[in-house]
Amino acid sequence: MSPTSYFIDESGHGGDLASAKALDFANQPVFALACIGVADEQGLADELERLRVAHRCGSGELKSDMARLAHFVTDLALYLEARDCPVFIELVDKRFFIAIHIVNNLLCGGLGTDRVPMPVRTAVAEFLTDGPSDQILLDYMAACRSPSIAAIRTLLQVLWIWLDASDEELARMAQFLTMEARDRLNLGEAALEDFLPLADRTETDRMVWMLPNLTSLTNIYARINLSRPDGVDGITLVHDEQLQYGSVLADNKILMEDLARQGNAPSALFANYDLSGVAALRFAASTSEVCLQAADLLAGCAMRFARGAIRKRRKPDPALRDAFFELLGLTDASEGRGINLVFTYAALEKMGVPVFRLPPWLDLDHV
């Protein structure tokens, strides 16, 4: 039986990255959004109670900071696989996320990302992420908060100097994009807004930029659409309550649906933004929706493993590693299921995830 409800919860705070004061993001450098498709809500609730007893979790709400998280999630993943409950997880390195915005907006702003092949954009973003580029990332975040032509011009000059100090071939590629961006800015061929990510307005009338929770939600919505032959009509997305960003998420879901109706849906790997139908969306407290607690456990497990692995400060917890790879084993890219990893190749290698590196000249946007 196909799921009719999809329960969504996050871990690692996916709010306004431009407001961050440092690139450790208050000890939350990784964001995770997890979604579970459920046809039998009572069955999942009963399994959670069984696992609560088996792992001696005590009473109260199941949370991802509990001591037995890894073992609990391993067993939960086995249950979800056995019941064919689809799992969709977006796992995002926030530093890489900002670097992607720098490439897509600062360097390709006004030019159009379709003019620069995706592998090239990804390779340059990885170069920025893995290199000592903290000041560039922080300056870009500051430019979002206080946008001006002068700030963009200074940032492009700082980026050029930083790239010029590198002997890497990718630095030359990035310098070419930087030169093109500088020319468009100086000649007035692109507006200031073209160099910055689109801002969103919260319920409190605050402007926010670069929201991993927003990008992750829309991609999960598109992945669910890919996974369902009959589309998303008749299903409900049940998202953990969002006091700050609820209207931003809901408004962008509507925008995504409008783009699909107009035939302007973007293309993506392992997701289908050309929506067939429209899903309902509601926000709920995890205390009243036990299935949201299951999504929180998956998100928390994935976030904690990735955070520990990319830091390499100590040997990863074997149980947490096993739980993560149990979740990774649920991946079926052809149906959009499993974990979508928004990390550099270097970070994936630290995590022990097998990778296939695409050559920068391969243009998947036009395959």
C-alpha positions as CSV (number, residue, x, y, z in Angstrom):
1,M,0.0,0.0,0.0
2,S,1.4,3.4,-1.0
3,P,2.0,5.9,1.8
4,T,-0.5,8.7,2.2
5,S,1.4,10.7,4.8
6,Y,5.1,11.8,4.8
7,F,6.5,12.8,8.1
8,I,9.4,15.3,8.1
9,D,11.7,16.5,10.8
10,E,15.2,18.1,11.0
11,S,18.4,18.1,13.0
12,G,21.2,20.6,13.0
13,H,19.2,23.9,12.7
14,G,18.6,24.7,9.0
15,G,17.9,28.4,9.4
16,D,19.5,31.6,8.0
17,L,23.2,30.8,7.3
18,A,23.9,34.4,6.5
19,S,23.3,35.3,10.1
20,A,26.0,32.8,11.4
21,K,28.8,34.5,13.3
22,A,31.4,31.7,12.6
23,L,31.8,28.8,10.3
24,D,31.4,26.2,13.0
25,F,27.7,27.3,13.0
26,A,27.4,27.0,16.8
27,N,28.7,23.4,16.7
28,Q,26.1,22.4,14.1
29,P,28.1,22.3,10.8
30,V,25.8,19.7,9.3
31,F,22.0,19.9,8.6
32,A,19.7,16.9,8.1
33,L,16.1,16.8,7.0
34,A,14.5,13.3,7.2
35,C,11.2,12.2,5.8
36,I,9.4,8.9,6.2
37,G,6.5,7.8,4.0
38,V,3.9,5.9,6.1
39,A,0.9,3.9,5.1
40,D,0.2,2.4,8.5
41,E,0.8,5.0,11.2
42,Q,-0.4,2.8,14.0
43,G,2.0,0.1,12.9
44,L,4.9,2.5,13.0
45,A,3.7,3.8,16.4
46,D,3.6,0.2,17.8
47,E,7.1,-0.5,16.5
48,L,8.4,2.6,18.1
49,E,6.9,1.5,21.4
50,R,8.4,-2.0,21.0
51,L,11.9,-0.5,20.3
52,R,11.5,1.9,23.3
53,V,11.1,-1.1,25.6
54,A,13.8,-3.1,23.8
55,H,16.4,-0.3,24.1
56,R,15.2,0.8,27.6
57,C,14.6,4.4,26.5
58,G,12.1,5.3,29.2
59,S,8.9,7.2,28.9
60,G,8.3,10.5,27.1
61,E,9.1,11.8,23.6
62,L,11.7,9.9,21.7
63,K,14.5,12.4,20.8
64,S,17.6,12.1,18.8
65,D,19.8,13.0,21.7
66,M,19.0,9.8,23.6
67,A,21.9,7.5,24.6
68,R,20.7,4.5,22.6
69,L,20.0,6.5,19.4
70,A,22.3,4.4,17.1
71,H,21.0,1.0,18.1
72,F,17.4,2.3,18.0
73,V,17.9,3.7,14.5
74,T,19.5,0.5,13.2
75,D,16.4,-1.5,14.2
76,L,14.0,1.2,13.0
77,A,15.7,1.2,9.6
78,L,15.3,-2.5,9.3
79,Y,11.6,-2.1,10.1
80,L,11.1,0.6,7.6
81,E,12.8,-1.5,4.9
82,A,10.7,-4.6,5.7
83,R,7.5,-2.5,5.5
84,D,8.6,-0.7,2.4
85,C,8.3,2.7,4.0
86,P,10.2,5.0,1.8
87,V,12.9,7.2,3.5
88,F,14.2,10.5,2.1
89,I,17.0,12.2,3.8
90,E,18.8,15.4,2.8
91,L,22.2,15.7,4.6
92,V,24.0,19.0,4.0
93,D,27.5,20.3,4.8
94,K,26.7,24.0,5.6
95,R,30.1,25.2,4.5
96,F,29.7,23.5,1.1
97,F,26.1,24.9,0.9
98,I,27.4,28.5,1.2
99,A,30.2,27.7,-1.4
100,I,27.6,26.4,-3.8
101,H,25.7,29.8,-3.4
102,I,28.9,31.7,-4.1
103,V,29.4,29.8,-7.3
104,N,25.8,29.9,-8.5
105,N,25.2,33.5,-7.6
106,L,28.4,35.5,-7.1
107,L,30.3,33.9,-10.0
108,C,27.4,32.9,-12.3
109,G,25.0,35.7,-11.3
110,G,23.4,37.3,-14.3
111,L,25.1,34.7,-16.5
112,G,22.9,31.7,-15.8
113,T,24.0,28.5,-14.3
114,D,23.1,26.7,-17.6
115,R,26.1,28.4,-19.2
116,V,28.5,26.7,-16.8
117,P,28.2,22.9,-16.6
118,M,27.2,21.4,-13.3
119,P,30.4,19.5,-12.7
120,V,32.4,22.7,-13.2
121,R,30.3,24.5,-10.7
122,T,30.5,21.6,-8.2
123,A,34.3,21.4,-8.6
124,V,34.8,25.1,-7.9
125,A,32.5,24.9,-4.9
126,E,34.4,22.0,-3.6
127,F,37.7,23.9,-4.1
128,L,36.3,26.8,-2.0
129,T,34.9,24.4,0.7
130,D,38.1,22.3,1.2
131,G,40.5,25.3,1.0
132,P,41.4,27.9,3.6
133,S,38.6,30.2,2.3
134,D,36.9,31.2,5.6
135,Q,37.2,35.0,5.0
136,I,35.6,34.7,1.6
137,L,32.7,32.7,2.9
138,L,32.2,35.1,5.8
139,D,32.4,38.1,3.6
140,Y,29.8,36.6,1.3
141,M,27.5,36.1,4.3
142,A,28.1,39.7,5.3
143,A,27.3,40.9,1.8
144,C,23.9,39.1,2.0
145,R,23.1,40.9,5.2
146,S,24.3,44.3,3.9
147,P,24.2,44.2,0.1
148,S,26.0,46.8,-2.0
149,I,27.9,47.0,-5.2
150,A,31.0,48.0,-3.3
151,A,30.8,44.9,-1.1
152,I,30.4,42.6,-4.2
153,R,33.3,44.4,-6.0
154,T,35.6,44.0,-2.9
155,L,34.6,40.4,-2.5
156,L,35.4,39.5,-6.1
157,Q,38.8,41.2,-5.7
158,V,39.6,39.2,-2.5
159,L,38.5,36.0,-4.2
160,W,40.7,36.8,-7.2
161,I,43.8,37.3,-5.0
162,W,43.0,34.1,-3.0
163,L,42.7,32.1,-6.2
164,D,45.9,33.6,-7.7
165,A,47.9,32.2,-4.8
166,S,47.0,28.7,-5.8
167,D,48.7,26.6,-8.4
168,E,45.7,24.3,-8.9
169,E,44.0,24.1,-12.3
170,L,40.7,24.6,-10.6
171,A,41.9,27.9,-9.3
172,R,42.4,29.1,-12.9
173,M,38.9,27.9,-13.8
174,A,37.5,29.8,-10.8
175,Q,39.5,32.9,-11.7
176,F,38.0,32.9,-15.2
177,L,34.5,32.9,-13.6
178,T,35.6,35.6,-11.2
179,M,36.8,37.8,-14.1
180,E,33.6,37.3,-16.0
181,A,31.6,38.2,-12.9
182,R,33.7,41.3,-12.3
183,D,33.2,42.4,-15.9
184,R,29.4,42.0,-15.6
185,L,29.4,44.0,-12.4
186,N,31.5,46.8,-13.8
187,L,29.7,47.0,-17.1
188,G,26.3,47.0,-15.4
189,E,25.3,43.8,-17.2
190,A,23.9,42.3,-14.0
191,A,22.0,43.7,-11.1
192,L,23.2,43.6,-7.5
193,E,20.6,41.0,-6.7
194,D,22.0,38.6,-9.4
195,F,25.1,38.1,-7.3
196,L,23.3,37.2,-4.1
197,P,20.8,34.4,-3.2
198,L,17.2,35.3,-3.1
199,A,16.1,36.5,0.3
200,D,13.0,35.2,2.1
201,R,10.9,37.0,4.7
202,T,9.9,35.3,8.0
203,E,6.8,35.6,10.1
204,T,8.6,38.3,12.1
205,D,9.3,40.3,9.0
206,R,13.0,39.4,9.1
207,M,15.0,38.8,5.9
208,V,16.9,35.5,5.7
209,W,19.2,34.0,3.1
210,M,20.6,30.5,2.4
211,L,18.2,28.2,4.2
212,P,19.2,24.5,4.1
213,N,15.8,23.6,5.5
214,L,14.1,25.2,2.5
215,T,16.3,23.7,-0.2
216,S,16.1,20.3,1.5
217,L,12.3,20.4,1.8
218,T,11.7,21.3,-1.9
219,N,14.2,18.6,-3.0
220,I,12.5,16.0,-0.8
221,Y,9.1,17.0,-2.3
222,A,10.6,16.5,-5.8
223,R,12.1,13.2,-4.7
224,I,8.7,12.0,-3.4
225,N,7.2,13.0,-6.7
226,L,9.8,10.9,-8.5
227,S,9.1,7.9,-6.2
228,R,5.3,7.9,-6.9
229,P,4.2,6.8,-10.4
230,D,0.8,8.5,-9.8
231,G,2.2,11.7,-8.5
232,V,1.7,13.6,-5.2
233,D,-2.1,14.3,-5.3
234,G,-3.8,13.0,-2.2
235,I,-0.7,12.8,0.0
236,T,0.1,15.0,3.0
237,L,3.5,16.3,4.1
238,V,3.5,16.5,7.9
239,H,6.4,18.8,8.9
240,D,7.5,19.3,12.5
241,E,6.2,22.7,13.6
242,Q,8.3,25.7,12.5
243,L,7.8,28.8,14.6
244,Q,10.3,30.9,12.5
245,Y,10.2,29.5,9.0
246,G,6.8,27.9,8.5
247,S,5.5,30.6,6.1
248,V,8.8,30.6,4.1
249,L,8.5,26.8,3.6
250,A,4.8,26.9,2.7
251,D,5.2,29.9,0.3
252,N,8.1,28.2,-1.5
253,K,6.2,25.0,-1.8
254,I,3.5,26.9,-3.6
255,L,6.1,28.6,-5.8
256,M,7.5,25.2,-6.7
257,E,4.0,24.0,-7.6
258,D,3.4,27.1,-9.7
259,L,6.6,26.6,-11.7
260,A,5.6,23.0,-12.4
261,R,2.2,24.1,-13.7
262,Q,3.8,26.8,-15.9
263,G,6.3,24.2,-17.4
264,N,9.3,26.0,-15.8
265,A,10.3,23.3,-13.3
266,P,14.1,23.0,-12.9
267,S,15.8,19.7,-13.8
268,A,17.7,17.7,-11.1
269,L,19.4,14.4,-10.6
270,F,17.3,11.8,-8.8
271,A,14.4,14.2,-8.2
272,N,11.5,15.3,-10.3
273,Y,10.5,19.0,-9.9
274,D,7.9,18.6,-12.6
275,L,5.2,17.9,-10.1
276,S,2.3,15.6,-10.9
277,G,-0.4,17.0,-8.6
278,V,-0.2,18.9,-5.4
279,A,0.4,17.6,-1.9
280,A,-1.1,19.1,1.2
281,L,1.3,20.5,3.9
282,R,0.6,20.9,7.6
283,F,2.8,21.6,10.6
284,A,2.4,19.6,13.8
285,A,4.1,19.1,17.1
286,S,6.1,15.9,17.5
287,T,4.5,15.4,20.9
288,S,1.2,14.8,19.1
289,E,2.6,13.0,16.1
290,V,4.7,10.0,17.1
291,C,5.7,9.4,13.4
292,L,7.5,12.8,13.5
293,Q,9.6,11.4,16.3
294,A,10.8,8.6,14.0
295,A,11.8,11.2,11.4
296,D,13.7,13.1,14.1
297,L,15.6,10.0,15.1
298,L,16.7,9.4,11.5
299,A,17.7,13.0,11.0
300,G,19.6,13.1,14.3
301,C,21.5,9.9,13.6
302,A,22.6,11.0,10.1
303,M,23.6,14.5,11.3
304,R,25.6,13.2,14.3
305,F,27.5,10.6,12.2
306,A,28.4,13.1,9.5
307,R,29.4,15.8,11.9
308,G,31.8,13.5,13.7
309,A,33.2,11.9,10.6
310,I,34.1,15.2,8.8
311,R,35.8,16.5,12.0
312,K,37.9,13.4,12.5
313,R,38.6,14.4,16.1
314,R,38.2,10.9,17.4
315,K,37.3,7.5,16.2
316,P,33.6,7.4,15.1
317,D,31.2,5.4,17.3
318,P,30.9,2.0,15.5
319,A,27.2,1.8,16.4
320,L,26.5,5.2,15.0
321,R,28.5,4.3,11.8
322,D,26.4,1.0,11.5
323,A,23.2,2.9,11.9
324,F,24.2,5.5,9.3
325,F,25.2,2.9,6.7
326,E,21.9,1.0,7.4
327,L,20.1,4.2,6.4
328,L,22.4,4.7,3.4
329,G,21.5,1.2,2.3
330,L,17.9,2.3,1.8
331,T,19.0,4.5,-1.1
332,D,17.5,3.8,-4.5
333,A,18.5,6.8,-6.6
334,S,16.2,5.8,-9.5
335,E,13.2,6.3,-7.2
336,G,14.7,9.3,-5.2
337,R,14.8,7.3,-2.0
338,G,17.5,7.2,0.7
339,I,20.2,9.8,1.5
340,N,21.1,12.7,-0.7
341,L,24.6,13.8,0.4
342,V,25.5,17.4,-0.1
343,F,29.2,17.1,0.7
344,T,32.5,17.5,-1.1
345,Y,34.3,14.3,-2.3
346,A,36.9,14.8,0.4
347,A,34.2,14.8,3.1
348,L,32.5,11.8,1.7
349,E,35.8,9.9,1.8
350,K,36.2,10.8,5.5
351,M,32.7,9.4,6.0
352,G,33.7,6.2,4.2
353,V,31.1,6.7,1.5
354,P,32.1,5.3,-1.9
355,V,32.3,8.1,-4.5
356,F,32.5,8.4,-8.2
357,R,34.1,11.6,-9.2
358,L,32.6,13.2,-12.3
359,P,35.1,15.0,-14.6
360,P,34.4,18.8,-14.7
361,W,34.1,18.7,-18.5
362,L,31.1,16.3,-18.4
363,D,28.0,18.5,-18.8
364,L,25.1,16.5,-17.1
365,D,22.8,19.5,-17.5
366,H,22.5,18.7,-21.2
367,V,22.7,14.9,-21.3
